[in-house]
Amino acid sequence: MAGGGRRHEHALGRRSHPPRHRPHVGHGRRCLRRNQPGAYQVQAAINAVHSDAATAAETDWRQILQLYDQLLALAPTPVAALNRAVAVENSFGSAPHAA
């Protein structure tokens, strides 16, 4: 194993979100509760779900998937589509590859 036999923790294994993000996350949640989200509010809500989880394994990926569906309806970008694919993978696992 490279690195003297040490295992390296996955980059998403542990999370630390700076306090400066908290007001934006709260604003995103309030907009979603009022059913008035824009693309930035949905992105803030996605960040909030990630922030609620102490580790990647504890992340509510199905909620993130639903939020990416909303985001794609508002702002269909390649990055949002890619991130949605990551949420699908983490929600349901990968499908068997056709041979």
DARAJO-V215756 format. One record per helix or strand of 2 or more residues. SS is the DSSP state (alpha for helix, beta for strand). FROM is the first residue (numbers start at 0). TO is the last residue. If there is no record, write none. Layout:
ss from to
SS FROM TO
SS FROM TO
This chain:
ss from to
alpha 18 32
alpha 38 51
alpha 55 57
alpha 60 73
alpha 77 91
